[in-house]
């Protein structure tokens, strides 16, 4: 399989898709990096945190990786391998496509990107905010590792407004739980301060995965549903009346492997 090429988008296309990507908290960083790993066809994704990601976030994947010359292109604003023309916006098959996440993360952290496409020769670039401070050759398996340290070190006002470590970890854990449910064929590992918080086996067994995520009682009380027409195909699981939840936070909606929040669908489900 040929590697996708990362290109800077034209100003016209960039303006069409610009969302002003804002990194709000460690979970924002984890979301963008994990989605990049999924788009890189990774089957194993490992997220390691120090102090719930406030001190450090590391995301390692076994996707197709990037070449030495593609890494610095990837951190340029609106540089992406996922679209090239305005017509591509109507046929998006990836989680990310704007090319905003990496430069947004880089601007408020100390970031190191290491990648390899052959499983032997890797290359790394290390940045402090927007400044390149080191680069070089390093052994690396096929895939990419992005390390983000000292998030918001240069924007103390944003750092001050982060929640406690337990709250930040809860946001990340919920995020990984939902992404794993949308991608049961991928093995996810979440580690915080050297302790495994959550892990899936990537065997594509959704019932087993729901048991790992929500407990064995939920897995034992699942009811499958499925239907389709000319417009859509809907399938999923709900539970018997033996399982109750006090709010809608446990309703997960996935469209084309993307976790979404949509009030119309949410109300339709509860009705």
C-alpha positions, -999 to 999 in steps of 0.1 A, spaced: 0 0 0 14 34 -9 17 59 18 -7 89 17 11 122 11 6 152 34 1 184 15 -6 220 25 -41 229 14 -48 259 -7 -61 290 11 -94 285 -6 -99 250 7 -85 259 42 -111 287 45 -139 262 36 -131 238 65 -115 260 91 -129 254 126 -104 273 146 -92 242 164 -89 249 201 -71 226 226 -92 229 257 -78 202 280 -57 170 279 -87 150 266 -88 173 235 -52 163 228 -58 126 233 -89 127 210 -70 143 181 -39 121 184 -60 89 187 -81 98 157 -49 104 137 -37 69 147 -70 54 136 -68 72 103 -33 58 99 -48 23 99 -34 14 134 -46 -18 150 -29 -11 183 -30 23 201 -14 29 234 -21 61 254 2 68 284 -4 97 307 15 114 335 -6 132 360 -37 126 339 -21 142 308 -14 175 325 23 167 327 26 144 297 6 126 270 21 99 248 2 82 220 19 53 202 4 35 173 14 8 148 -1 26 118 17 33 85 39 60 99 54 91 83 87 97 64 113 121 77 102 148 53 65 144 60 67 150 98 74 188 96 48 192 69 22 175 92 25 203 118 19 231 94 -16 246 96 -40 230 71 -16 203 61 -34 170 56 -32 138 35 -70 133 37 -84 159 13 -69 178 -16 -99 195 -34 -132 210 -24 -150 180 -40 -132 157 -14 -153 174 13 -183 155 1 -166 121 4 -147 122 37 -139 87 50 -115 97 78 -120 111 113 -97 141 108 -93 161 76 -88 198 85 -51 196 93 -55 218 124 -49 195 153 -12 190 154 -2 227 149 -28 237 176 -13 212 201 23 221 192 16 258 199 7 252 235 31 224 245 65 208 242 59 181 215 80 153 200 70 133 170 88 101 162 78 79 132 89 51 110 76 35 78 99 5 76 101 -6 113 138 0 115 147 35 107 128 62 125 132 99 127 121 124 154 114 161 155 112 179 189 95 212 193 90 238 221 59 257 211 66 266 175 104 263 177 123 232 165 148 223 192 160 189 181 158 163 154 175 130 146 175 93 136 163 68 161 152 31 161 114 28 158 89 1 149 64 9 121 41 36 133 41 70 150 46 82 186 35 117 196 46 129 230 31 161 244 46 176 276 37 205 298 4 214 281 -3 251 283 32 259 297 31 291 277 -5 300 284 -8 300 322 -44 313 321 -55 282 303 -34 260 326 -50 275 356 -85 266 345 -79 229 341 -98 207 366 -83 183 391 -63 153 379 -91 129 387 -116 150 366 -92 152 337 -85 115 338 -123 109 338 -127 129 307 -100 109 289 -112 75 301 -148 83 289 -133 94 256 -113 62 251 -142 40 262 -164 55 235 -137 55 208 -131 18 216 -168 10 212 -167 26 178 -136 6 169 -138 -28 184 -112 -41 159 -85 -19 175 -67 -27 207 -66 3 231 -45 7 262 -48 36 286 -22 40 313 -19 68 339 11 71 361 22 36 351 -11 21 361 -34 5 334 -68 22 336 -85 6 306 -76 -20 280 -93 -38 251 -81 -67 230 -92 -55 195 -109 -88 187 -140 -71 172 -162 -88 198 -185 -60 207 -204 -78 235 -171 -87 252 -160 -51 248 -192 -37 264 -186 -61 293 -151 -47 297 -163 -12 295 -196 -13 315 -194 -45 335 -205 -81 332 -241 -73 343 -246 -50 313 -231 -76 289 -255 -103 303 -285 -81 297 -279 -69 261 -306 -69 235 -295 -66 198 -315 -45 174 -311 -38 137 -330 -24 107 -324 -6 75 -340 11 46 -328 30 14 -314 58 35 -296 42 64 -286 10 82 -290 12 120 -278 -15 145 -268 -16 181 -275 -29 216 -297 -18 244 -303 -36 277 -332 -52 295 -351 -35 323 -326 -51 347 -301 -24 339 -309 13 347 -289 45 343 -300 79 357 -289 100 327 -283 98 289 -245 97 292 -244 60 286 -261 64 252 -234 62 226 -242 71 190 -217 60 162 -220 71 126 -194 55 102 -171 47 132 -173 82 145 -187 89 180 -211 118 177 -235 138 200 -268 146 182 -298 157 202 -323 147 175 -310 111 175 -307 111 213 -343 121 218 -355 96 192 -337 68 211 -351 78 245 -386 82 230 
